[in-house]
Amino acid sequence: MQRTVVINVVGLTPALVGPHTPNLERLARSGAMRPLATITPALTCSAQSTFLTGLLPRDHGIVANGWYFRDLSEVWLWRQSNRLVAGEKLWETARRRDPRFTCANMFWWYNMYSSADIGVTPRPMYPADGRKIPDCYAAPEALRRELTELLGAFPLFTFWGPATDIGSSRWIALASMHVMKTRRPTLTLIYLPHLDYNLQRRGPADPANARDLEEVDALCGEIIRQAEQDGARVVVLSEYGITAVTRPIHVNRALRAAGLIRVREELGREQLDPGASAAFAVADHQVAHVYVRDPAMVDGVKALLQALPGVELVLDADGKRAYGLDHARAGELVAIAAADAWFTYYFWTDDARAPDYARTVDIHRKPGYDPVELFIDPQLSAPKLRIAWRLARRALGFRVLMDVIPLDAGLVKGSHGRITDRAEDGPVFISSVPELLPPGQVQAVDVMRLILDHVFATAPLQRPTVPA
């Protein structure tokens, strides 16, 4: 077996590999770089699950970053149990081939309670007093304490939210290199999210993104150098490319205007009531799963969605089958936005009656993805002082609402989920071993096999026919 390191640089594309990424460019020149043909939806949880199983969402079941749990009548995003992912995982396949194989999963998603040998993932503590305390989950458990003593607590607030910066990716990189040195896993999977943040905030064409490219490239360079010293092979890949967007689609507001959504009032604010709604959408970047309670209403809801400005395609049962999305967790309909559009989760029509979580960073309570969490409300006066005051009150044990997030979806300049029009703007696959890559694009369902090739040093695989 050959030790192998796989670095998932979120948002990296062939077009972004260049002067601002000297380490990645060197790897691509000495090895090989290919565009990666991703899946629909081009979302973190779905793409990673395909990479690690070789299956499409119809088979592994991860139809988005979250979905409507019909038995609970609740929407849940960003769950963490690996038991949600069906199919044999890469490390299980490898272990069958050689029982000596070991795998460290450093922050790839669905990392908890998996059969990988080592796993580390974000896991905040939520005391009953309302605080959110940065922390991580690790298996084995002793590794959590070891990494915290070495690096400090995982910097959760730079991992997601308006304070995101290189700090969380640096912590992940250092933790991964520590595990590589001390545990020497056969395969190390590393997730570096940094590039994703400002590509969504500013859009992919903003010149200021050069700094983010340089920062994440520097981390990649450190990991690559350690891998090379260890004689390990290196793969760098990404899940999707970010496209510039100019228009949000308020899909739930359209469904509400048609009388299909039900809300309930709590303390003068509106809450989505999905179990009572005839149809509603779980918005996830450029993809929206639309759940329709009565099968007789599907055609009418489809026509409504198709008429919305910014909606490019609406998949019904046949469409989902063609895209490999025909799974019970998927909506009865799946809407895909045009390249310059994305879906909000907003269901209220009056911001004064928006739920209290709408103005906070709360990825678990919101019934859809909210990239506006990357911003501080520009209408707030002295926002840093406002945040510091709230943090101080929380430290004293008071329950405080951190309501600093705007409700202006127009702030978002980049999104993903729809397959990009140009391959060079989509995800990428770079290898230090060029003879292991097939010609042309790498298919997402081939990633697992290609990683196994790097570990077991076999000849390049013939690419199978992939369902449309």
Secondary structure as GFF3:
##gff-version 3
##sequence-region A 1 468
A	DSSP	beta_strand	4	9	.	.	.	ID=ss1
A	DSSP	three_ten_helix	14	16	.	.	.	ID=ss2
A	DSSP	alpha_helix	22	30	.	.	.	ID=ss3
A	DSSP	beta_strand	32	37	.	.	.	ID=ss4
A	DSSP	alpha_helix	44	53	.	.	.	ID=ss5
A	DSSP	alpha_helix	57	60	.	.	.	ID=ss6
A	DSSP	beta_strand	66	69	.	.	.	ID=ss7
A	DSSP	beta_strand	74	77	.	.	.	ID=ss8
A	DSSP	three_ten_helix	82	84	.	.	.	ID=ss9
A	DSSP	alpha_helix	90	97	.	.	.	ID=ss10
A	DSSP	beta_strand	103	106	.	.	.	ID=ss11
A	DSSP	beta_strand	118	122	.	.	.	ID=ss12
A	DSSP	beta_strand	136	139	.	.	.	ID=ss13
A	DSSP	alpha_helix	141	151	.	.	.	ID=ss14
A	DSSP	three_ten_helix	156	158	.	.	.	ID=ss15
A	DSSP	alpha_helix	166	183	.	.	.	ID=ss16
A	DSSP	beta_strand	187	192	.	.	.	ID=ss17
A	DSSP	alpha_helix	194	202	.	.	.	ID=ss18
A	DSSP	alpha_helix	209	229	.	.	.	ID=ss19
A	DSSP	beta_strand	233	237	.	.	.	ID=ss20
A	DSSP	beta_strand	243	244	.	.	.	ID=ss21
A	DSSP	beta_strand	247	249	.	.	.	ID=ss22
A	DSSP	alpha_helix	251	257	.	.	.	ID=ss23
A	DSSP	beta_strand	263	266	.	.	.	ID=ss24
A	DSSP	beta_strand	269	272	.	.	.	ID=ss25
A	DSSP	three_ten_helix	274	276	.	.	.	ID=ss26
A	DSSP	beta_strand	279	284	.	.	.	ID=ss27
A	DSSP	beta_strand	287	292	.	.	.	ID=ss28
A	DSSP	three_ten_helix	295	297	.	.	.	ID=ss29
A	DSSP	alpha_helix	298	306	.	.	.	ID=ss30
A	DSSP	beta_strand	311	315	.	.	.	ID=ss31
A	DSSP	alpha_helix	317	322	.	.	.	ID=ss32
A	DSSP	beta_strand	333	337	.	.	.	ID=ss33
A	DSSP	beta_strand	341	343	.	.	.	ID=ss34
A	DSSP	three_ten_helix	351	353	.	.	.	ID=ss35
A	DSSP	three_ten_helix	356	359	.	.	.	ID=ss36
A	DSSP	three_ten_helix	371	374	.	.	.	ID=ss37
A	DSSP	alpha_helix	383	395	.	.	.	ID=ss38
A	DSSP	three_ten_helix	409	411	.	.	.	ID=ss39
A	DSSP	beta_strand	414	415	.	.	.	ID=ss40
A	DSSP	three_ten_helix	423	425	.	.	.	ID=ss41
A	DSSP	beta_strand	428	431	.	.	.	ID=ss42
A	DSSP	three_ten_helix	434	436	.	.	.	ID=ss43
A	DSSP	beta_strand	442	443	.	.	.	ID=ss44
A	DSSP	three_ten_helix	444	446	.	.	.	ID=ss45
A	DSSP	alpha_helix	447	456	.	.	.	ID=ss46
###
